[in-house]
Amino acid sequence: MIAKSTLRAFWEKHPTARDGLEAWYKIAKNAEWTCYADVAASIGDVESRGDRLIFNINRNRYRLIVRPVYQMHLLYIRFVGTHDEYDRIDIREI
């Protein structure tokens, strides 16, 4: 389960993010990931930091950070923003 409304709210402010976020959502909502390796196999542009996954959207123009709960097939969106906004956050605090 993923809150698409969070993604929608972001792409309404940043229309160029829509295609990338919708493509990510389409893959993620149907995925049955059980670990980081599963995520990386289906979406190559991802990295893991602690209990967070960081996805590059639209060739790294945007960043999406989620906290997965693999056992329950949940992805909690913790951050979606431009790369510049991402550079100003502390990932441990979101």
N, C-alpha and C positions, 0 to 999 in steps of 0.2 A: 504494500500500500504506500502510495506517495501522494502528497498534497499538490495536485496539479495547479490549484489556485495560487500557490506561492510562485510557481513558474510563470503562470499567466500574468500575475500582477507585475512581475519583472519585465516580461517582454512587452507589456503595454507601455512601459516607460522607455524601453530599449527595443524597438521593433526588429532591429537586425539580429537580435538574439533568438527570435521566435523559432526559426527553422532548426537551429542547433538544439535548443531546449526540447522542442517537440520530438526530434529524432532521438535524443537521449531518453525522454520519457517513454517513447514507444518500445525501446529496447528494455529499459529498466522495469516497466510495469509487467512485462511478461517473463522476466528473468526469474530463475530459481537459484540464485547465487547462494552458495554455502560457505564461501571463503573469498579472500581477495583474488586468488588465482582464477576463480570463475569469472569475476568481474573483469580482470585484465584480459582474459581470453575473449570476452564478448565486446568490450569497449577498450581499445588499446591505449587511449590517451587518458590514463588515470594513474594516480599515485596514492599510496597509503601513508598516512601520518598518524600514528597512534590508533585511536578508534575512529578516525575520519578517513573518508575517501575524497580525493580532490579530482574533479573532472575538468578538463579543458574543453570549453565550448567555443565553436566557431574559430578554430585555429588559435586558441589561447587568448582570444579577445575577451572572453568571459570565463568566470570560474564558478563552479558549483561544488559545494562541500556538503556531503551527507554523512550521517552516522548510520551504518548498517546494523541491523539486528538480524543476523543471518538465520537463526533458528526459527524466527517468526516471519521471514521474508518481508521485512519492513525496511524502509529507507527514510530516515528523518532528515529533511532538508535543514541544514544549519546556516547556510549562507548561499546566496546567489548574487553575483555582482560583476562589475567590470574588473579587468585585471588590475587596474590602478587601485580600485577599492580593496581588492584582495591584498595588495601589497601593504596596505595600511592596517590590517587587522592582525590580531594575535589568535592564531587558530586554536590555541588551547583554551581560549575564553569564549568560544562560540559553541 
